[in-house]
Structure formats: structure tokens, C-alpha cells
Amino acid sequence: MGTVGTVLQTSPKPRAVPRDGLPHRVNNAVLTTNPLRRYCADPNLAIFDGRYFLYCTDDGVDNWDTTAFSVYVSDDLATWERYPALDLRDVPWWDGSDGAWAPSVVQRADGKYVFYFVAGSQIGAAVGESPCGPFVPEPEPIVREGTFDCHTIDPGVYVEDDGTRYFLWGNGIAWAAPLNEDCLSFDESHAFSWVPGDFREAIWIHKRNGIYYASWSENDAREPEYCVKYAMAESLHGPWSEPRVLIEQDPARKLYATGHHNIVNIPGTDEWIIAYHRFAYNPAGRWAGGDGCHREVVFAPLDYDSDGSLVPVRPQVGSYVRSLAF
């Protein structure tokens, strides 16, 4: 760990058509198998001002081609309100290719919120006054396609004890870099990379009792074997322990492709929650359309053994409920 890969300088793709000519694709089908009651994937669960906020891919469109993001707000993980966050047609550099994927959010020092997202295989950023959005996109992507020797997707943020915010991203190679104060840029010379286990995507880092935990997804999102593994270290730069399974499919419960997660701590407690996605549940067995484009987001408690290791999460039908009202 700690190597810096080749940074290829490429120009952003020019927008070929005006906003009205760009595609608009959102699947608003209602599901009863998850608390959001819809297809969603790639979750980033956060807690701001005593409420849960969920940022995710609004799923259910073939080839991951949805083109808008929503923000979901809850007090208990069971009942959710939905707000519009960002429409890719309002992103100046989006040319209509690919879809709207894998958002994440961070609150910066001035109190504003920065919303990271993937569009056209590039990572963009947008700024909002509220965690509900709406978010105003920056004029250029912050990580362009073809840079850093990886597929430039799946942004995330780790906040260190001293307040330093680290930007996380990557597919094939995991990358991290300390963000500048604006949370819209970073010094590329300070970026570092590594390949944990059989890393595919969705790197996430959290820290508890002085131990760093890196967790990530392996295999392909279209495969039932899509799963989450993790490793531990005493430093953000490693060395990291051997990977262990955190969450994987349970065919007996007809739950498949349990991956692309994030982990959040309930402030003032030692309670932790993991959000992850899986193929939309079908009690009759794996849904025939379970191709990785029709997924649902669920939640589970995350526990620790006495040695600090994570207790493997066993997927359940339904989803965890935890009120933030004390």
C-alpha cells in the first residue's frame, strides 16, 4: 500500500446535446420487500442532525442507466421520505453516457454538504446547503475517466479523528487521498492506492478504538457471489490483515449478491449499522431478472468481537429498524 499510480490527463467529454435532448430514465416501481419500497443500490447511510440520510443509486433500469438521484430521510430506518437530489441533465459535463451511480456525501467545515456521484464513468461533485439537497453540480468532474489506473467509480469519504477528510474511490484498485478544505479537490501527489484481497469496488474505511477497518466488495454485482470482505490495521496506510468475509449470500434464505455497503456509527454510542444492497428479494427464489440492475437496500446491526474483529453479518429477510429517538 502507499503507491501512487499513473495519472492520465484527459479532457472532460464535451456535452453533445442540450439538456432537453439528454435521456431521463427512472424506475419508480413500488416494492414491498425493503423499507425504501423501491429498487435502490450502492448505499451511503449517514446521520446528520439526529436523522438518517440515505444516498444511493435509484436502481431498476437495465444496464445501470438511471439518470437521477434521490435523498431518503428517516428517523428509524423503517419509514422514509424521498427528496430529489440531482438530475444528471443539470450536470454541465455529462454527455448522456452511462447512468447515475453510487453517490456519497460529506459535510465540510463551513457546514455545507458535498454530494459525490458517478456519471459517464467519471466522478463529479455537487454542493448543497442541506443534506436533503438539492445539490448544485460543479462545472467539471473531480476524477476523470481514464485516470488513476482504475475504473473511476464508487466515491466515499472517511473522516479522520483530526477532521481530515479522505476521498475514497476505485474499481480494480482502491484509492484514497486527503481532500482539500473545499472537499471538491485533492492533491494528486498525496493520493495512495492498494488492492485489498480480490478487491472489485466500493472501498469503505471506518475506525473504532484505534483500529482501522477497510471493507470492500468482491466479485461482480451481477453475480450471486457478490460479497463484502474486510481487513484491519493500526494505520490508515496499513499493513492490513488478511481479508475476512463480512457479508455474503445466503441461498437458504434466497438472499443473493450482498455487497456494496457502507458503515455508520450512531453518535454517542458504540452502535454501528451497515447498509448494503442485494438482488431484490423474491420468496420463490432468485428472481429471473436478478441481473444486478434490480437491487434493494437493507440495513443490519454491525457487532464486534472482543479482539476487535467484525462479527459476520448474516443477511435476513426484511431489514433492521433502529430509532434515533433516545
Rosetta blueprint (number, residue, H / E / L):
1 M L
2 G L
3 T E
4 V L
5 G L
6 T L
7 V L
8 L L
9 Q L
10 T L
11 S L
12 P L
13 K L
14 P L
15 R L
16 A L
17 V L
18 P L
19 R H
20 D H
21 G H
22 L L
23 P L
24 H L
25 R L
26 V L
27 N L
28 N L
29 A L
30 V L
31 L L
32 T L
33 T L
34 N L
35 P L
36 L L
37 R L
38 R L
39 Y L
40 C E
41 A E
42 D E
43 P E
44 N E
45 L E
46 A E
47 I E
48 F E
49 D L
50 G L
51 R E
52 Y E
53 F E
54 L E
55 Y E
56 C E
57 T E
58 D E
59 D L
60 G L
61 V L
62 D H
63 N H
64 W H
65 D L
66 T L
67 T L
68 A E
69 F E
70 S E
71 V E
72 Y E
73 V E
74 S E
75 D L
76 D L
77 L L
78 A L
79 T L
80 W L
81 E E
82 R E
83 Y E
84 P E
85 A E
86 L E
87 D E
88 L H
89 R H
90 D H
91 V L
92 P L
93 W L
94 W L
95 D L
96 G L
97 S L
98 D L
99 G L
100 A E
101 W E
102 A E
103 P E
104 S E
105 V E
106 V E
107 Q E
108 R L
109 A L
110 D L
111 G L
112 K L
113 Y E
114 V E
115 F E
116 Y E
117 F E
118 V E
119 A E
120 G L
121 S L
122 Q E
123 I E
124 G E
125 A E
126 A E
127 V E
128 G E
129 E L
130 S L
131 P L
132 C L
133 G L
134 P L
135 F L
136 V E
137 P E
138 E L
139 P L
140 E L
141 P L
142 I L
143 V E
144 R L
145 E L
146 G L
147 T L
148 F L
149 D L
150 C L
151 H L
152 T L
153 I L
154 D L
155 P L
156 G E
157 V E
158 Y E
159 V E
160 E L
161 D L
162 D L
163 G L
164 T L
165 R E
166 Y E
167 F E
168 L E
169 W E
170 G L
171 N E
172 G L
173 I L
174 A E
175 W E
176 A E
177 A E
178 P E
179 L E
180 N L
181 E L
182 D L
183 C L
184 L L
185 S L
186 F E
187 D L
188 E H
189 S H
190 H H
191 A L
192 F E
193 S E
194 W E
195 V L
196 P L
197 G L
198 D L
199 F E
200 R E
201 E E
202 A E
203 I E
204 W E
205 I E
206 H E
207 K E
208 R E
209 N L
210 G L
211 I E
212 Y E
213 Y E
214 A E
215 S E
216 W E
217 S E
218 E E
219 N L
220 D L
221 A L
222 R L
223 E L
224 P L
225 E L
226 Y L
227 C E
228 V E
229 K E
230 Y E
231 A E
232 M E
233 A E
234 E L
235 S L
236 L L
237 H L
238 G L
239 P L
240 W L
241 S L
242 E L
243 P L
244 R E
245 V E
246 L E
247 I E
248 E L
249 Q L
250 D E
251 P H
252 A H
253 R H
254 K L
255 L E
256 Y L
257 A L
258 T L
259 G E
260 H E
261 H E
262 N E
263 I E
264 V E
265 N E
266 I L
267 P L
268 G L
269 T L
270 D L
271 E L
272 W E
273 I E
274 I E
275 A E
276 Y E
277 H E
278 R E
279 F E
280 A L
281 Y L
282 N L
283 P L
284 A L
285 G L
286 R L
287 W L
288 A L
289 G L
290 G L
291 D L
292 G L
293 C L
294 H L
295 R E
296 E E
297 V E
298 V E
299 F E
300 A E
301 P E
302 L E
303 D L
304 Y E
305 D L
306 S L
307 D L
308 G L
309 S L
310 L E
311 V L
312 P L
313 V E
314 R L
315 P L
316 Q L
317 V L
318 G L
319 S L
320 Y L
321 V L
322 R L
323 S L
324 L L
325 A L
326 F L
